[in-house]
Amino acid sequence: MHHQQKTNTKPPSTSLTYDDASPQSRAIMPNPPTLAPVELAKSYRLLNHGPTTLVTSAHNGVRNVMAAAWAMPLDFDPPKVLVVVDSRTLTRELIEASGVFALNIPTRAIAETTLAVGTLSGRDGDKFDALGLATMPARTIDVPLVAGCAGWLECRVIPEPHNEKRYDLFIAEVTAAWADPALFSNGRWHFTDASSKTVHYLAGGAFFETGDAFTVEAKQP
Ligand SMILES: Cc1cc2nc3c(=O)[nH]c(=O)nc-3n(C[C@H](O)[C@H](O)[C@H](O)COP(=O)(O)O)c2cc1C
């Protein structure tokens, strides 16, 4: 059954602010306390350069975060994304129960955290508490967002049971998107320094940071 969720094409009009975060968490996550809404039609650009993501999820009072390198944009309008979530993860269980998740886009500054949430399982305890991660509430879904990231996509699963079961592949509609305005504005990334760059994962703790931006005109045939 193909179940298309209701689409919200307008960007959220106001910005998000931090939850009560401990002073310690704020020290670890030094981003500004507000996020700029990203026009949904441009939300795919948060993922277009292929960064590693953090998938946040929640259900029945249990919240979780895991790393996912296998996430990408799928469609412009309504914007859709896909992400591969292994069947053994707690994240998978929470997404299947709630039908929602968020893709948080971490920077190099929190690469160690990214590796940790991709190594530990929420089944062994709350990773937010264990790693001192501050969160913010999402606007359109009941899932925490990880503070200190560069961008955030709030996502609602479009059920495709075959893909989910056979390939661990989840397709979702983006219902809201946010970015740190210092790093992404007017539909473009503007990384300020190495620590603010998004990261790409190889394996075994090895990452690349996003490289220099450049623009070209199409080669004339
Ligand atoms: C950088 C990185 C990227 C990862 N990418 C994925 C991914 O795309 N899909 C996936 O299922 N697991 C991926 N993993 C593994 C999960 O993050 C890992 O299994 C995690 O411990 C699951 O946590 P949970 O049980 O709390 O949900 C990745 C791990 C790392 C370190």
The ligand as a Gaussian input file, in Angstrom:
#p B3LYP/6-31G(d) Opt

LIG

0 1
 C       29.666000       7.030000      10.860000
 C       28.728000       5.864000      10.941000
 C       27.768000       5.705000       9.958000
 C       26.813000       4.672000      10.054000
 N       25.871000       4.548000       9.073000
 C       24.873000       3.635000       9.226000
 C       23.804000       3.565000       8.275000
 O       23.749000       4.299000       7.292000
 N       22.816000       2.657000       8.484000
 C       22.829000       1.805000       9.581000
 O       21.901000       1.003000       9.728000
 N       23.823000       1.861000      10.497000
 C       24.833000       2.763000      10.352000
 N       25.826000       2.836000      11.291000
 C       25.762000       1.944000      12.472000
 C       24.739000       2.427000      13.534000
 O       24.918000       3.798000      13.808000
 C       24.953000       1.559000      14.787000
 O       24.508000       0.246000      14.515000
 C       24.291000       2.096000      16.051000
 O       24.973000       1.555000      17.154000
 C       22.804000       1.759000      16.172000
 O       22.336000       2.345000      17.347000
 P       20.915000       2.028000      18.030000
 O       20.866000       0.523000      18.305000
 O       20.968000       2.828000      19.290000
 O       19.839000       2.461000      17.097000
 C       26.838000       3.794000      11.169000
 C       27.846000       3.942000      12.146000
 C       28.795000       4.954000      12.013000
 C       29.859000       5.090000      13.068000

